[in-house]
Amino acid sequence: MFGHHDHYGRHSPRHDCAPGGRWARRGRSSEGEDGFGRGGFFGGRSGRMFGHGDLRLVLLSLIAERPRHGYDLIRAIEEKFGGAYAPSPGAVYPPLTLLEEQDYIVAEAPSGTKKLYQVTDTGRAFLEENSVALKGIQSRMDLAAQAFSIHSTPDSVREAVRTLKQSLHMRRGPWSAEEAERVRKLIEATARQIVGGTEN
């Protein structure tokens, strides 16, 4: 499905996605290819959000739409999932490096600014060769976004969770055993109330 270059530099659209192929060779973070870890949508038993090579193809297609920075790519994928999922930077940048090595994209950083990635003619040709695979990935992304929207957490609740995390990070001074136990009980009690749908 995906291509690779032999030692003469010629392109063969067969084995990049196979185990040990160029797509599978590099770019996986410790969290899984997409940084989501276990329990994702596309990865079958592995539980990754994207299968081997899928995230790279998505990134390449987004860059083909217009030149993008790395953070812009993360936000673009997040938008496609309705804000319910975004790949981690550690999952996005290794595939971008591989795309550069394959001459599918080029990166420019004028005057020390952030890298701006642009697609090459080789990259566009690769996208054309793999248009069917890309459409399949995009369809699965749409289905995943729909599933996420059904079970999405309200923005007000997300903000409350961020406030809780921030309060824990901002707490100054060492934790005593008693204080740690008090906070643990508060959080666990709140979790039980959320699951049980009660306030007391």
Backbone torsions as a table, in degrees:
resi	resn	phi	psi	omega
1	MET	NA	-47.6	178.3
2	PHE	-100.7	157.4	-173.3
3	GLY	-95.3	170.3	171.9
4	HIS	-150.5	164.6	177.7
5	HIS	-107.1	135.1	175.9
6	ASP	-82.3	-174.9	-174.0
7	HIS	-70.9	-8.0	173.7
8	TYR	-94.2	-1.3	178.2
9	GLY	88.4	2.7	-179.9
10	ARG	-78.9	155.9	-176.1
11	HIS	-98.7	132.7	176.7
12	SER	-131.0	112.9	-171.6
13	PRO	-83.1	63.1	-177.2
14	ARG	-130.5	-50.1	-159.2
15	HIS	-116.2	10.4	-177.4
16	ASP	-63.4	-30.3	-175.6
17	CYS	-90.5	-7.7	-179.2
18	ALA	-75.1	158.8	176.9
19	PRO	-55.0	127.3	-179.1
20	GLY	87.9	-6.4	178.1
21	GLY	-72.8	177.2	-175.6
22	ARG	-64.7	-37.8	177.9
23	TRP	-65.0	-40.7	-175.6
24	ALA	-82.4	-12.0	-170.3
25	ARG	-69.5	-37.8	-173.3
26	ARG	-140.8	169.5	169.5
27	GLY	97.5	-0.7	179.3
28	ARG	-86.4	130.1	176.0
29	SER	-87.4	173.7	179.0
30	SER	-66.5	-16.3	-179.7
31	GLU	-92.0	0.8	-170.7
32	GLY	106.6	166.4	-172.2
33	GLU	-57.3	-36.3	-175.6
34	ASP	-99.7	-0.4	-179.7
35	GLY	81.2	5.1	-176.1
36	PHE	-91.5	-23.5	-179.8
37	GLY	81.3	-157.9	-177.4
38	ARG	-73.5	156.5	174.3
39	GLY	89.5	18.6	-178.8
40	GLY	-84.8	-171.4	-174.1
41	PHE	-93.4	-38.5	-164.1
42	PHE	-101.9	-11.8	-166.1
43	GLY	-92.4	9.1	179.7
44	GLY	62.1	-132.9	-177.7
45	ARG	-62.7	-30.8	-177.7
46	SER	-70.3	-21.4	176.9
47	GLY	75.0	14.9	179.3
48	ARG	-79.5	152.1	176.5
49	MET	-65.6	-38.6	178.4
50	PHE	-119.5	144.7	172.9
51	GLY	-77.2	173.7	-179.7
52	HIS	-56.8	124.8	177.2
53	GLY	88.1	-19.3	-176.2
54	ASP	-64.6	-46.6	-178.3
55	LEU	-62.0	-40.1	179.4
56	ARG	-62.1	-40.9	179.9
57	LEU	-67.8	-38.2	177.0
58	VAL	-63.8	-45.5	178.7
59	LEU	-59.2	-44.3	-179.4
60	LEU	-62.6	-40.7	-179.8
61	SER	-66.1	-37.3	178.4
62	LEU	-67.5	-39.4	178.4
63	ILE	-68.4	-31.7	178.4
64	ALA	-67.1	-26.8	178.0
65	GLU	-66.7	-42.9	177.7
66	ARG	-169.7	156.4	177.4
67	PRO	-58.9	140.3	-175.9
68	ARG	-141.0	152.1	169.6
69	HIS	-86.4	165.1	179.6
70	GLY	-58.5	-44.9	-179.7
71	TYR	-64.6	-36.0	177.9
72	ASP	-62.1	-37.4	178.3
73	LEU	-65.6	-41.9	178.1
74	ILE	-61.1	-45.2	-179.6
75	ARG	-65.6	-37.1	-179.8
76	ALA	-64.2	-41.6	177.7
77	ILE	-67.7	-40.2	177.8
78	GLU	-59.2	-40.7	179.0
79	GLU	-63.4	-37.8	-180.0
80	LYS	-66.7	-24.0	176.5
81	PHE	-98.6	15.5	177.6
82	GLY	64.6	26.1	179.4
83	GLY	82.1	-0.5	-176.3
84	ALA	-84.9	-16.4	-178.2
85	TYR	-151.5	140.4	173.1
86	ALA	-144.3	135.0	177.4
87	PRO	-68.5	150.8	179.2
88	SER	-76.2	155.5	175.6
89	PRO	-56.5	-35.8	179.6
90	GLY	-67.0	-17.7	176.8
91	ALA	-92.9	-25.7	-174.9
92	VAL	-86.8	-42.1	-171.9
93	TYR	-70.8	-36.9	175.1
94	PRO	-60.2	-43.1	175.4
95	PRO	-62.6	-34.3	177.1
96	LEU	-63.9	-39.6	177.0
97	THR	-61.9	-42.0	179.0
98	LEU	-65.2	-40.4	177.3
99	LEU	-60.8	-36.6	175.5
100	GLU	-64.8	-45.0	-178.9
101	GLU	-61.8	-31.7	179.9
102	GLN	-85.5	1.3	-179.7
103	ASP	64.1	26.8	175.5
104	TYR	-86.8	-24.6	176.1
105	ILE	-139.3	162.0	171.6
106	VAL	-126.8	150.6	-178.9
107	ALA	-120.9	133.2	177.0
108	GLU	-122.5	140.5	178.2
109	ALA	-134.8	74.9	-177.8
110	PRO	-64.3	132.9	176.2
111	SER	55.5	36.0	175.3
112	GLY	73.6	14.7	178.7
113	THR	-79.9	-179.8	179.0
114	LYS	-62.3	149.2	178.3
115	LYS	-63.7	134.8	174.8
116	LEU	-111.3	117.7	-175.1
117	TYR	-93.2	135.5	178.4
118	GLN	-131.3	145.0	-179.1
119	VAL	-78.4	149.7	176.0
120	THR	-102.3	171.0	176.0
121	ASP	-61.4	-36.5	177.4
122	THR	-63.5	-40.2	178.5
123	GLY	-65.1	-41.0	178.5
124	ARG	-65.3	-38.7	177.7
125	ALA	-64.3	-39.4	179.1
126	PHE	-64.6	-40.8	177.4
127	LEU	-62.3	-40.8	179.3
128	GLU	-63.5	-42.2	179.6
129	GLU	-64.6	-29.5	-175.6
130	ASN	-112.6	28.3	-177.6
131	SER	-63.1	-35.8	179.5
132	VAL	-66.1	-44.4	178.2
133	ALA	-62.2	-41.0	-179.8
134	LEU	-64.0	-42.3	178.7
135	LYS	-61.9	-37.4	177.5
136	GLY	-64.1	-43.3	178.3
137	ILE	-62.9	-44.5	-179.1
138	GLN	-64.0	-36.1	177.0
139	SER	-64.6	-41.6	178.5
140	ARG	-66.8	-35.9	176.2
141	MET	-63.0	-41.0	178.8
142	ASP	-62.9	-42.7	178.6
143	LEU	-64.1	-41.4	179.1
144	ALA	-64.1	-41.1	179.3
145	ALA	-62.4	-39.4	177.8
146	GLN	-64.2	-42.6	179.2
147	ALA	-64.6	-41.6	178.1
148	PHE	-62.1	-39.6	-176.4
149	SER	-65.1	-31.8	179.1
150	ILE	-66.5	-38.4	-175.9
151	HIS	-108.0	18.4	-174.8
152	SER	-69.1	147.9	178.2
153	THR	-86.0	134.2	178.9
154	PRO	-57.5	148.9	-179.0
155	ASP	-58.3	-37.0	-178.9
156	SER	-63.4	-36.2	178.7
157	VAL	-72.2	-41.1	177.2
158	ARG	-58.6	-40.6	-179.9
159	GLU	-65.8	-38.5	178.4
160	ALA	-64.3	-38.1	178.0
161	VAL	-66.0	-41.8	177.4
162	ARG	-62.3	-37.7	178.2
163	THR	-64.1	-40.9	178.4
164	LEU	-62.5	-47.0	179.7
165	LYS	-60.9	-41.9	-178.7
166	GLN	-65.5	-39.2	179.9
167	SER	-64.4	-35.3	177.8
168	LEU	-69.0	-40.3	179.8
169	HIS	-69.3	-33.0	-175.2
170	MET	-85.6	-10.1	-179.0
171	ARG	-62.8	128.7	-176.5
172	ARG	-99.2	156.6	177.3
173	GLY	85.5	161.2	-180.0
174	PRO	-70.6	152.3	177.7
175	TRP	-86.6	128.5	171.1
176	SER	-83.8	161.1	179.3
177	ALA	-61.2	-38.0	-178.4
178	GLU	-67.4	-43.0	-179.4
179	GLU	-67.2	-41.0	178.3
180	ALA	-61.5	-40.9	179.6
181	GLU	-67.2	-39.3	179.4
182	ARG	-62.8	-46.1	-179.6
183	VAL	-66.9	-39.9	178.3
184	ARG	-58.7	-46.1	-178.8
185	LYS	-63.7	-39.5	178.5
186	LEU	-61.4	-46.8	-178.0
187	ILE	-66.8	-44.0	-179.1
188	GLU	-67.0	-37.4	177.8
189	ALA	-64.9	-41.0	177.9
190	THR	-63.9	-41.4	178.8
191	ALA	-60.9	-42.4	179.2
192	ARG	-64.7	-38.4	179.2
193	GLN	-67.0	-37.0	178.0
194	ILE	-63.8	-46.7	-179.6
195	VAL	-66.2	-40.4	-177.3
196	GLY	-82.7	-11.8	179.3
197	GLY	72.5	28.1	-179.6
198	THR	-119.0	165.3	179.0
199	GLU	-109.1	-12.3	-178.1
200	ASN	-124.0	NA	NA
